[in-house]
Amino acid sequence: MGDRAAKDALFDAFAEVAKALASGRRAEIVDVLAQGERSVEQLADEIGQSVANTSHHLRAMARAGVLRTRREGTRIVYMLASDRVGDVWAALRDI
């Protein structure tokens, strides 16, 4: 891969993460998950949205690498992908 292609891939990846956070509802989800992991149902209740809508947001954010999951019986539990996501969120809040 040449320098230009590598740069394009890098900046496209940055844009995917930015798109994953480009919603007030998704920003709220990051804020809640920065406090600790939650199931889809817990998140939906906490942010006042349906489970289906919350799940849609969570899947998009996980695809972008912002969140990760683990199974707990039949439930899926979401958490920030790394401490760096929390750092980015804290930096955005400070702007």
N, C-alpha and C positions, 0 to 999 in steps of 0.2 A: 504494500500500500504506500503510495507516494505521500509527501508532506501535505499536499492539498486535500487528498482524500481523508487523511487522518484528521486534519483540522475540521473538515466538514462533518465527519462522524462524531467528533468530540462536541462540536457546537450543536449538532442535531440532538445529541444526548442531553445536553444542558436544556435545550428547548423543550424536550419531552418532560423533564422534571418540572420545569416552569409551568407547562400546560397542566400537569397533574395537580399543581397547587393553585391554579388560576381560577379559583372559585371561593367565594366566602364560606360556603358550606364545607369545602375541603380544608380550608384554612382552619376552620373550627375543629374539624376532625383531628388535624395535626396537633392543635392546641390541647385537645382532650388526651390524645395518645402520648403527648409529651409528659403527662402526669402518670401514665402507666397503661399497660395493655388492657384491652377491653374486647368483649365479644361483639358481634354485629348487633345483637339485640340490646346490649348495654349502651352502645354508641347511639343507636337509633333513638332510644329513650332519652339519652342525655342531650342530644341535639334537636329533639323534637321533630324527627322525620320518620317516615316508614322504613321498615327493615329493607324492603326492596330498593328504595331510593338510596339508602345508606350503603347497601351492599354494592350497588352500581358504582358509587363514588370510591368505595374501598378497593374494588377490583381494578379500576383505572389507576389508582395511586399505587397499588401493588405492582401492576404491569410496568410502571415507570420506575420502579425500584425504590420508592419512597417508604413503603411499608413492607412488612413480612408477616407471615402467618404461622400458626401452629394449630393442630387439632386438639380439642379437649372433648373427647367423646364424640358427640354429634355436632358440637359447636366449633366454629372457626374463631380463633382469637387473633386479633390484629395488634401489632406493635410497630413503632417506628423502626425502619430498617437498620438504623445505627444512631449513635449519639450525634453524628454530624447532621442528621436531619433536624434534630432538636436545635443544634447550633444555628442552622440556616433559619429555622423558624424564629429563634430569638433575635437574630440579626434583622430579619424582616420586620418584626414588631417594633424594633428600635428606630426604624426609618420614619 
